[in-house]
Amino acid sequence: MVPAWPNLFLREAVVGLCLVAFIMSLSLLFDAPLEKMANSGLSPNPAKAPWYFAGFQELLLHFHPIFAVCIIPALVFCLLSALPLFFKPDERSGTWFISAKGARAAIISAISAFLLIPGFVMADAYVLQLHTGKILLGSWILFTVTAGGSMIFYSLLRKKWQFSVNEANQTLIAFFIFAYVMLTITCVWFRGPGMALEIFS
């Protein structure tokens, strides 16, 4: 055990200053990609949110606004606030991916998110056409299926595959992080005019 000051804070300050210097150097080399002046009488088609909110905009196409804007962000905020309560202190705390099994599980959950989320988006757009973003009951069903699937997956991690609490929590968190990344990528690069999916066009 060593005190946080100066052992940790000085290292963090040095890393922060290096990052600021790196970003300032990049800003000197590359111009900002500014577009023409905004016209309040003519909205672009599609009107997309900034990239850091694009995942929520993609959720709006699959969930009712009450879910996409209120319920899901509130649940995410509450879960992130309570995150330290879900992890048990052990001798491996603070190590990357907790264990070799945890590292493999995080990689598998990332690959699963990269496959499942685009698959669901394409199925919703081209096959199912649920339009749950406009129907509250459809959003309830989709939300229940997602929450239930997450609980079943967590139960399998703990009971069948003998993951520790920390390994199982980390695997589930990694899946949701990569799922949100895939939603963001879909909205930013694969949504065209009218927010139509443009994968096969």
N, C-alpha and C positions, 0 to 999 in steps of 0.2 A: 504494500500500500504506500503510495506517494501522494503528496498534496496536489490538488488540481492546479493551483498556482505555485510556481510558474510552469510546472512540467507539461500540463495539457494546454493551458491557454496560450502560451507562447508559440507552441507548435501550430495551433489552430490559427493564430494571427498571421504567422508566416505563410501558411497555405492560402489563407484568404487574400493576403497582399499579392502573392504570386498569381492567383486567379484573376484579380483585378488588373494586374499588369498585363497578363496574357490577353484579356478581353480588350483592353485599351489598345494594345498592339494590333489586334485584329481590326478594330474600328479604324485605325489609321490606314490599313491596307485595303479594306473593302468598303465601298459606299453602301449606305442603307438602301434597300430596294423600295424606295418610295414611289407611289403611283401618282396619277394626276390629282388635282384638287377634288375634294369630295363635292358631289352635287346632291343637295338634299331633296331635289325633285326627282331623282332617278336612282333607284337602288340597284346594285349589281345583282345579277342572277347567276348563281345562287348567292344569297347574302350569308356568308359563313362567319361563325364566331372566331375569335383568335384561337390559335392552335391549342392553347392550354384549356380552353372550354369546348373544343371540338368534340371530345368524347361525350360530353353531356348533350351536345346538339345531336349527335348520332343516337343517343338514348331516346331523345324526343321523337325520333322516327319509329321507335319500337315500343315505347311506353307512353302512357297518358302523361300530360304535363305535370299532374299532381305527383306522379311517381318520379319522373325524370328530373324535376326541378326541386321538389320538396322532400319526398320520403327517402329516396335513395341517397342524395347528398347528406341529409340529416343522419341517416344510419351510418354512412361512411365516416362522418365527423365523430359520432359517438363511439364507433368502434376504434377509430384511430386514437381518440382520447383515452380509451380504456385499454389500449394495447399492452401497456406494461403489466396489467393485471392478468393477462392471459398467458404470460410466460413465467415459467418456474425457474428460479435461480439454480444453476448447477455448475459443475466445474467447467463445462464447455461454453458457458455464456461469454459473449464477446468475440467468439471465433467465427470466421466466415462460414456460413451455412451450417453451423452447429456440428455437423459430422459429415462423413463421406456419403452416408445414406441421405442426409438432408440436402447435400449438394446435388445428388442424382435426382432427388424428388423435385427440387426447384427447377432443374433443367427440363424434366419431363412435364412439369406443370406449365412452363413457358411454351414448350412445343405444343402442348394440348390447347393452350389459349390461342396460339397462332393458327391452329387448324380449326378449332371449334367456332371461334367468333366469326371469321369470314364465312364459314359454312352456314352458320345461322343467319347472317346478314343476307347471303345469296338465297338461302331457302325462303326467308321472309319476303324478299323482293320478287323472286321469280317463280316460286312454287306455292308456298303457303298463302302469301298475300294476306296476312292476318290483320294488318292495319291496326295493330293494338295501340298505336300512338293516338288514335282517335276514340277508342272504345275503352272505358274504364274497367269493365269486366274482363276483357282480354288482357289488360295490364295486370290485374289481380292474378289471373291464371298464370301468366308468364313469370310474375314475381314469385308466386308460390312454387312453381316448378324450379326456378333458379335457387331459391332458398332451400327447398327440399333436397335438390341435387347436391348442394353444398354440404348439407348435414349428412347425407348418405356418404359422400366422398370423405368427409372428416371421420365418420365412424369407421369406414374401411381402413383409412390410414392408421387409426388407433388400434382397432381390434384385429383386423386381418393381417395387416402388414407390420404390426408391432412398432409403430413410430412412437417416439416420446411426444409429450405434449408440445414441446418447443418445435420439434421437427414437423409435426402435423400442422401447427399454427403457421409456421413459416411457409410450408407448401401451399396452403390455402391462400395466404396473403400474396405469394408470388403469382399464383394463378390470376387473382383479381387485378393485380398491377399490370400484368401482361395483357389481360383482357381489355383493360382501359386503354392501353397503348394501341391495341389493334382497333378499337373503336375510333380513337383519334386518327390513326392512319387512314381508316376507311373514309371518315368525314373529310379530311384534308385533301386526299388525292383521288378518291374514287367516287365523289359526289359531283354531279354536273348540274346543268340548269334544272331548276325546280327540285333540287336535291335528289334527282334520280340517280340510281346506281349505274355507273358507267364502267363496268368491268369488261363486258363483251362487246362494247360499241367501238 
